[in-house]
């Protein structure tokens, strides 16, 4: 099947995936962090204070995801997605109305659980379950929602700061999310239940079986993959979370740094689409170990440079790794563990990812308060990714023998 034919035949499902990933933007770090300066000024917080509050809320959302993610194995995406979108809209309203710093962990929990956690999880699980031979392409196309949000929303927000108070924007976000619910329901009006899809699917994992979540947790490969899942989430999240601090320490204006984000998004988009097609041809086992190498290189460049031009190169390298990690790991879970319980298994991975996104800002914020700027931390972060590449390469090479 040609790519244009694939798009035509599956347009409603692919569009629903992209719609969900775009709506997840309102709970993603790349958007919330644009408000970091305004939130710190509003509530009198240091970098460490803000990172700690953000980490507490995100950590709680990751723990809840372990339970809530299982719901995707039992409910249609159009019903579950609509409920979560309502909750996301309420979370946006809560951010607009936050009365004091004590409320921020609860607000961050709501935004991160509904946005980064559940909405993203629903989209990814749906693509992994609905598509088999073209799973990589489907995941890549659904990820376009992330790309559009990353490219345009930060620029829009920075522009709007000169027109309205920061909290007014969160009211607008809530209204927008609610308006997307009827569109989602229309796109997915022909969706089947997860159970019926699982019964029809022939996509099994290692040893020719569908793995349960209990068996997955007991298998050594899952725990070996935890650092690989946690790393991109933790340190790319920290990169965006600390963008205001990074601009200040590098001597750049925040607006100038934000203008590089569309480049980041464009490169990530190309990398996502390319790896989506590549993983359908080669399988995730041959590719997953190397997804962290461009991120390591990007952090080295960003840490070493004081030039915005060189920073653009560093961000582009990180974006390549970001794009690869948007598709390859999601295909990995389906290929190695099957699709019958993909929702509950992917919920574990999503929980690790969310926990990583809590740890990254928390750790880097505390280290900044201790006296080491984020640019100095980047070399250690690069070392982390190199170590993970070696670990995953050795482990996946061994586990792939069971795929047949």
NORBEL-V436254 format. One record per run of one state. SS is the DSSP state (H for helix, E for strand, L for the rest). FROM is the first residue (numbers start at 1). TO is the last residue. If there is no record, write none. Layout:
# NORBEL-V436254
SS & FROM & TO
SS & FROM & TO
This chain:
# NORBEL-V436254
L & 1 & 2
H & 3 & 27
L & 28 & 28
H & 29 & 43
L & 44 & 46
H & 47 & 73
L & 74 & 76
H & 77 & 97
L & 98 & 100
H & 101 & 130
L & 131 & 134
H & 135 & 142
L & 143 & 143
H & 144 & 160
L & 161 & 165
H & 166 & 187
L & 188 & 193
H & 194 & 200
L & 201 & 205
H & 206 & 208
L & 209 & 212
H & 213 & 218
L & 219 & 219
H & 220 & 241
L & 242 & 242
H & 243 & 250
L & 251 & 253
H & 254 & 258
L & 259 & 260
H & 261 & 282
L & 283 & 283
H & 284 & 286
L & 287 & 287
H & 288 & 290
L & 291 & 292
H & 293 & 304
L & 305 & 307
H & 308 & 337
L & 338 & 341
H & 342 & 370
L & 371 & 373
H & 374 & 403
L & 404 & 404
